[in-house]
Amino acid sequence: MNATPALNPMPRTLEVESLERFDELAAAGAHRMAGWQLQSIDFRGRSAELKAMDPAGAMFLGCTLGPGMEQSLRSRGALVFPALPGLPFDPYRPALYSGPELYRGVEVEPYEATPDARIYAWTRRQGRAGVEVALSAALHDHHIGESLQDALEGPFAGRRIVGVMGGHAGPRGSSTYDDAARLGRGLAAAGFLVATGGGPGAMEAANLGAYLSASPAAALDDALGRLAVVPGFRPSVSAWARAALAVLDANPGGAPSLGIPTWFYGHEPPNLFATHIAKYFANAVREAVLLEKCTGGVVFLPGAAGTVQEVFQDACENYYGTPETITPMVLVGRRHWTEELPAWPLLSSLARDRGMAGRVHLVDSVEDAVAALT
């Protein structure tokens, strides 16, 4: 009888996302690179080390290589995907964004010169996207999704995530903005990780409240007063962002929260108070990811069409979900959700006799919203 041939499983992937990590592996005596995935690393000073290693089965994504190294690696069995020219972003990005990174330089230059604005301008120039453009955006969003999952399994492991959805138009200094900030603070103080769509208005306020959740209440009051001087991002995103940067400078090291914005709505700039930003090109992917990650439930503040869409997108997931996957939904503002945009009657009818019955709530205050989730 012939012996059964041995199986050759694919090696487990080892993500190497910095030159320091590569140097650690090389110093520890690593030789075979099968299964390594190396992202966006400048290897121009490590050609000798790469020549001494066996790169068969490794994948180099957007790395910068010394003269002749691309051909050398490929001839020895590596897959090399070079950086695509002319892009204002890294399609192989190995980490989430931060607000100060997206707004780099806005302290002295107009917003239009920042990385965030240049990437948005790039999306507007593409028209009917070709293969390279579509591939670049898809690669970027794939890697952002991986980085988000890494964060949820790493520093945020075990944290229940509560989403805060609401309109982008609520100005700083308004009662709706202040309420959203108190909601973010209350949720974070209760142990939840706050996640928003990452934009202005209620989203910025909720991220602000979460950021200052470990600070005295007076710190939030002071921040709200500072921000109210520049109520909105029109007419000047630059002034709007600088006011937020001043609050960050006065309150370093705030509590973490998530922002998940999109360049599809690039005219709505991302806020600076989300400490971890997963910004996507594809809005449909971003919407699905945002709701999927909110394992602790979602609070819906008064909003317009976008918020209504999110209400029923979440409701659909709960309507067809198994009991273990159903998450709470809390609508804040009885008059808004029963008279102005009467989503509540339809939502409560959908919930009747379903597994989501008892998981949908209509409340009048942000304090009641926190209580409904805790």
N, C-alpha and C positions, 0 to 999 in steps of 0.2 A: 504494500500500500504506500502511495506517495505521501510524504509529509505535507501537512497544510502549510502553505507559504506564510512566512511571518508578515504581519501587518506593519506598515510604516506610517504611523499617524503623523499628521502635520504637527510640527513643533509648536509649543505654546508661544504666543507672541510676547516679546519683551519690548515695551515702549521705552525708547531712549530719547528724551526730549531736551537734553542740554549737553553741552560739551563737558561739563563737570561730571555728569553721570557716565558719559563714555570714558573719561579718564579714570574714574573709579573702577569700572569694569576691566579696563586694560591693565591697571595697576594690580588688580586682583588675579591676573593671569588668564583672563578670558581670551580664547583664541578663535573658536568657532562661533560665527554670528548667525547661524541658522535660526530663523524665527524672530530676529531683531527687527524692530521697526523704528527707524531713526528719522526724526522730524525736525526740519528747519534749523539745522545745526551748521555752523561755519567750520568746515574741516580743513581749511586751507593751511593750517599749521599742524595738521595731524596726518599728512600723507604717509610718512614713514610708518606710523602705527597701523594705518589701514593696509599698507602693503604687507605687513607682518602677520595680518590676521586672515582667516578664511571667511570671505564674505558670502559664500554660497548660501542661498536661501534668505539673505537679508534684504530689506526694502528701505531704500533711501528716498524720503519724500521731501522735496524742496530744499535739499541741503546744498550748501556752497562747497565746491570741491576744488582742490589744487589742480594744476596743469596735468592732464593725462589721466587723472584719477577716475573720471567717469567711465572711460573705456576700460581701464584696468579692472574696476569693480564688475562691470558687465561681463567681461571676458572670464571672470572667475565665479560667475553664477549669481551675482546680485541683481536685483531689480532697481533701477535708478529712474526716478521720476523727477526731472529737473524743475526748478522754479519757473513758472510761466512769466514771460516778460510783460512789462507794462501794466501790472496790476498794483493798485494801491493797498492791497491786503495780501496776507499769506493764506493761500488755500489749504495749506497743511497745518494751520495754526494749532499749536499743542496745548493751549490754555484758554480759559475764559478771559474776557476783557475786564478792565476796570474803568470807572468814569474818568479819572485823571489821564489815563492812556488815550481814550477816545477823544478827549478834549486837549490833548497835548499842545501847548503853545498858545492857548486861548487867552492867557493872562496878558500877552503883549500883542497878539495878532488877532484878526477877526476870525469868527467861527469858521468861515469858508476855507481857512488854511489848515484846519484841524484834520486828523485822520478820519474822524467820523464823517465830516462834510465831504471830504475828497472821495470817500468810498461811495457815499450817496450820489455824488455827481457822476461817478463812473457808471452806476446803475442807470442813470437817466440818459447817458450817452449811447447806450448799447442798442436801443431800438429792438429790432428782431434779432435776438441773440443767436450767435453762431455756436458751433460745438464747443470751442475753447471757452467762451464766456459761460455757457451753461455748465460745462464741466468744472470750471473754477469755482462758481458759486455753490454747486452741489458738493464739491470736495470740502469747501469751507464749512458748510452747514453740517456735513457729516462729522468733521473733526470737532466742531463746537458741541455737537450732541455728545460725543465721546467725553469731552472735557467736563460737560455738565454732569454726566453720569459718574465720572471719576470724583467730582466734588461731593456728590450725594452719597457715594460709597466711602469717601474718605473723611474730610473734616466735618461733613454734615451727617455722617452715618447715625441713624437712629432718631434724627429730628423729624417731627411731623411737619409737613409743609402746608401752610394755608395761603391760598391765593387771595389777592385783593384786586377786584376788577372795578373799574369806574372810568368816568369820562376824562379826556385829556384837557378839556377846556376850562376846568375850574381854576380860577386865578389864585395865586398866592394872596393871602390876606382875607380870603372869603371864608365864611363859616363852613362851606363844604370842604375846602382845603384843610382847615384846622381839624375838622371831624376825622378826615382820612388820616391825618397825622396821629391823632389820638388813638385811632383804631390800630394803626401799625405798631404804636408803642405798646398798647394793651396786649396785642397778640404776641409780640416778641417777649414781653414780660411774663406771659403765661407759658413760655417755653416753646412756642411755635417758631418755625423759620418762615418769615414772610416772603412771598413771591408776588411780583407784579408784572405787568406788561412792559415795565421799564421806561415808560415815557413820562411826559409832564402831567400836570393836574393831579388828580387823585392818586395816580401811580407814584409820582414823585413824593407826594405827601406821606403815603404809607411807607415808602422806603426811608424817608426822613425819620418818621416816628420810630421805626424799627432800629435805625442807626443810633438814635439817642435813647433807646429803651433802658440802658443801664445808667444813664445820667440823671441827675435831679430834674424834676419837672420844670424847674426854672430854665434849664438849658434848652428845652424844647420851646418854651415861651419866647426866649431870647432869639432862637433861630427863626421862629415864625415871624417875629418882628423884623429881623434883618432881611428876610426873603421878601416880605410884603413890599419893600421899596421897589422891587422889580417884579410886578405882578405876573407877567407872562413872557413867553419867548418871542412874541412879536411886540415891537418891530425889530428887536435885537436879540438874537440867540446869544451873542457874545456877552451882553450885559447880564442876561438871565443866568448864564453859566458862571460868570464871575461872582455873582452874588452867592451861588451855591458853593463855589470854591472857598469863599471867605468863611462860610459856616463850617466847612470841613477843616479849614486851618484852625479855627477856634475850638474845634472839638475832634481832635485826632483820635484814631483807634476806636471808632464806634462799633456797635454790634453788627454782625453780618446779616445780609438779606440778599435775595435774588432779584434781578431784573432780566426779563426776556423780551426785548424789543425786536424790531425788524426794520431793515432798510427799505422794505416795501412802503412803509409809512415814514420815509426819511424826512418828510417835512415836519414830523413830530420828533424833536431831538430827544435822545436818551437822557435820563436824569443821572445826577452824580452821586446820589445817596445809596443806590444799590451797590454793595461792595463787590458782588460777583455778577457779571453781565454776560449772558449768552445771547449775542445778537445774531440773528439769522437774516439771510436774504429772502427765503421762502416764507411768506406770512402763514400759509396753511400749515406748514411744518411747525412753525413757532406757536401757533394757536393750540395745535394738538399737544405739543410738548408741555406747554404751560399748564393746561388742564390735567394732563396725565400725571404730572409730578405733584399735584396738590393733593396728597394723600390724607391731609387733615381736614379738607373741605375748602370751600370757596365763599368769600363774602362779596356780594355784588352791591356796590354803592350806586346811587343814582347816576345814570349815564344815558347815552343815546343808542344809535344803531349798533355800534360795535359791542357795547355792553349787553344789549339784548341778544345779539348773536351768541355771545359767550354763555349767557344764561341757558339758552336752549341747546347749545352744543354740549354743555355739561349735563343738562337734563336728559339728553338722548343717551349719553353714556350710562347714567344712573338708571334710566328706564329699562335698558336691556341688560344691565349688569347683574352679576351674581351677588348675593348678599354680602360677600366678603369684599367686593370692589366698590360698593356704593358709599359715596362720601357726602357729608352734609353740604347743603346749600342754604345760605343766609342772605336774604334780600333786605337791605336797609332803606327805609323810607316808605312808609305805608301809602301815603298819598301818591308818591311818584309811581309806585309799582301797581297801584290799583286804579288810578285815575289818569295820570299824565301818559304813562306808557303801561297799560294794564297787563303786564306779563304775569302777575301773580295768579289771577283766576285760571289762566290756562295751565300754569305750572302746577298749581294745587290739584287741578282736574287730572292732569297726567299722573300725578303721584298717587292718586286715590287707588287703593287696592293693589298697589305695586310694592316692591321691596323698598322703594324710596319713601314710602309713606312714613311720616315721623322724622324724616331726615331733611325736610324742607321747612324753612322758617321765614316768617315775615316780622321784622322788628322795626322800631322807630329810632333807636339810638345805637351808636357804636359800642356803648357799654353792654347793651343787650346782645349785640352780635358776638362779642367776646364770650359772654356767658353762655350763649347757645352752643358754642364750640367747646367750651370747657366743662 
